[in-house]
Amino acid sequence: MTSGDDHAAVLERIARALERLAPEPPREPDWRCAEAFVWDAARQSLLPLAKVARVPLPLLQAIDRQRDQLMANTRRFATGLPANNALLWGARGTGKSALVKAVHAAIASETNAPLKLVEIHREDIATLGQLLAVVAHAPIRTLLFCDDLSFDANDAAYRPLKTVLEGGVAGRPDNVIFYATSNRRHLMPRDMIENERSTAIHPDNASDEKIALSDRFGLWLGFHTISQADYLKIVAGYATYFSLKITPPDLEHRALEWSMTRGSRSGRVAWQFIEDLAGELCHRLAVAH
């Protein structure tokens, strides 16, 4: 064997070794097996969800404007029309993530085009590009969802998200839309933004780069602390839906008492109250029989 043949054999062995070491490319799931998936960044794969934890859309009260806007935007996307990435921001427990999941279910049931919900966790945002490689050419339309999205000081994970949302050359795939919820309107703490403005050589550039991330969401929906009347309306809606046997005055009194012990009024507090009440009433029925 000539020296040239020796070199070729060595190069071939190296190439085979590199192929074995290289990670497998992300694999597309069986989209028919579930309506929702979770992105497993470590395995570079989508895990199907047997059941989505969500509240039926009619039970989400006191957020009619947000509901109607998100429904319209999602319906346009599902039917192939232009639609915006959406940022749902505001107080905790006001129905942001519940609305995303409920709207997905409602639109998926009314349109012929398959619409899948894919959740990516906040800590996996840096792998958003790999996730897009899986869904970009899929024969379905995908609603990517990140709950409780925010960034802190020295966190560079927002940069790939900026690129994916609108800033890259390729842009966002036509069959993908991105919805996120956050307690912060600009996804960054206000004191962090102000601190960068005060210490940077070019303060506007330093802070504007981070604020520009939220600007890439074409649809902003704000969620705020609800009134006592809206809180009681939510509670009454839940009680009726689950056929809880309790008089309206007693329900109202106990719901208000519950909110006082929690120190707040929100859709989440209303749901927690109803869960507690339902458990108590079911126990009483069991004892009675």
Secondary structure, DSSP 4 states (H G I P E B T S, - for coil): --HHHHHHHHHHHHHHHHHHHSPPPPPP--GGG-SEEEEETTTTEEEEPS------GGG--S-HHHHHHHHHHHHHHHTTS----EEEEESTTSSHHHHHHHHHHHHHHH-SS-EEEEE--GGGGGGHHHHHHHHTTSSSEEEEEESS----TT--THHHHHIIIIISSS-S-TTEEEEEEESSTTSS-HHHHHHHHHHSSSHHHHHHHHHHHHHT-SEEEEE-PPPHHHHHHHHHHHHHHTT----HHHHHHHHHHHHHHHT---HHHHHHHHHHHHHHHHHHHHHH-
